């Protein structure tokens, strides 16, 4: 494999990190329920630490929380997003979006920027991969 193709593979692989960190919260924001999240359901809760250094070099962790949709019942969820925002102090409330047992914090413009960075990296990687495979118009003759 030539160097541009290896670089293409690396760019496509790396682009998945910012794409996941931006796309999942964006889909939750667009298609999920609006939830009010808090830690009021219990005195203690667990948090998973971030893997790497998100949003561009790792994946977000999450904290156990309780969510209440508008007019709905309180239910346990895993709140995902930046660690300084998912660790809610007692009696604090925040707005998140999600479905089922997952809730995601929407960071707004910064999340959209990371999604665009991931998309640009992905497209650059695919371009390098495609550019590395060229077809020839010559007809190859077999040695007879």
N, C-alpha and C positions, 0 to 999 in steps of 0.2 A: 504494500500500500504506500502511496506517495504521501509526503508530508501534508499537503492540503486536505487529503481525505482523512488522515488521522485528526487533524485540527477540526474537521467537520464533525467527526464522531464525538470529539470532546465537547464541542459547542452544543450539539444536539443533546448530549447527556446532561451538561451543566444547565442548559436552558430549562430543564424540567423543574429545577428548584424554585426559581422565581415564578415560573408559571403556576406551580401548585400553590405557593404562598399567596398568589394574587387571585388566581381563578376560583379556587374553592370559596373564599370569602365573598367574591363578587357574585357567584352563582347563588350563594346563600342570601346575599343582600337582595338580589333580584327575584328569586323564586321561593325563598324560605319565609317563615313566620317571623314577625317582629316580636322579640322577647325582652322582658325586663329580667336581668340576671342579678343575683346576689348570693351571699353565703349565709342567708338567714336560716336555712334549714338545719344547720348543725354548728357546733362550736369548733370543730376541726375538719380539715379537708386536705386532700392530697393534691400536689401539683407535680406534673412531669416537666422536667427542665427542657429547654430548647436543645435541639440537636445541631451543633455548629453555631453559626452566627447568622440567624435569619435577619432579614428576608432574602438577601442575595447569596448567602453562603451557609444555609442550613434550614431546618424545618422548625416551625413553631411547636412548643410544648402545649400544655393545657392544664387547667385546674378544674377540680370538681366544683360545681356550682348548682344553684337551683334557678330554674327559669319559670316565668309565668307569662304565657301569651295573653293578649288582651282578652279579658273575660274568661280566661281558662284557669285550670288548676296548676298549682305549683308542682314541678317535676324535676328530677335530677338530670343534669346535663354535664357534658365536658365542654368547658369554655376554652376556645382556642384563639390565640392571637399573641401579640407581644407580651412577654412575661411581666413587665411592669404594669400592664393593664389587666391581665387575667387574675392577678393576685389582688382581689378586692378586699379592702379593710372591712371590719364588721359594720353593718348597717348601710354600707355603700351599695348603690345600684348603678347599673350601666345598661345600655341598650345594645343588644346583639341580634343577629339573625340566624336562623337555622331550622332544622327539622329533626324529628326523632330525638335522640340523645346527644346531638351535636349542636353547638352554638358557636358562631364565629363573630369576632369583632370586626367591624368595617372601619378601616382607617381613612377612607375617602380617597383623595387625590394621590397620596403616596402609594396606596395599593394599586391604583390604576397605572402609575408610572412603572412600578416593578413588573406588572403584567406586560407592559409594552417592551421593557428591557428584555424580558424572557422571550417574547415573541420575536424580537429582532435577532436575538442570539440563535433561536431555533431556525429562523429563515436563513441566517448567515451560514449555519452549519449544514443545512440541507443544500444550499447553493454550492458549498465546497465539496460536498459528497457527490452531487450531480456533475459538477465540473470535472471531477476526476475520472469519470467514465465517458470516454469519447468513442464514437463509432467511426469506422473507416469506410470509405466507399469502394475500396479496392476489393476485387474478388480474389480470394486466396486460392492458389492452385495447389493441389496435392502432388507431392513428388511421386511420379509414377515410373 
